[in-house]
Amino acid sequence: VLSVQTKTGFFQVRADRPPTLDGIDFIRWNYPGDYEAIMWLQENADFDQVILEAVGGQYSYHGRVAMATGLPTVIGWAGHQRQWRGDTFDEVAGGREAAVREIYTTPNMQRAMDLIEQYDITYIYVGVLERNPDFASPVGLAKFERFLTPVYQNDGVTIYRADQPRIEEPASQ
């Protein structure tokens, strides 16, 4: 009963944020870079294209892109997948969390591409969660800029097409 007060901010109404039941408003107000990128994906991505985003704990901000766009992702909340898949989890999704982390962390682009192809990933999302050093390495993220084509950028988010490698490396590299 008491958690409702905490989770709702004690029902404080702000003049710049009217009360709403629209869950996307949370992203719009708190993570405007993510919101703009999500709107871009909604307008530009086909419904069956796979998005790669950071994986993390249940009831967290992880999985926000797949949730807000409806695009499939490699894995969202692994604990929920384990709960729903039970004994088949290891067979169906067991290595996915490690694979996502490896794609973001490895400096080896060929290894990343092998995993990208395995999971048929079209878009690689790099936002605040993906840049967290507890999740991915700066060297691992830098390989995307070096080898893949950015198709969307704002102050907080870059989205790469995994199936559009750069023909030449950027001049600054």
Order of alpha helices (4+ residues) and beta strands (2+ residues): alpha-alpha-alpha-beta-alpha-alpha-alpha-alpha-alpha-beta-alpha-alpha-beta-beta
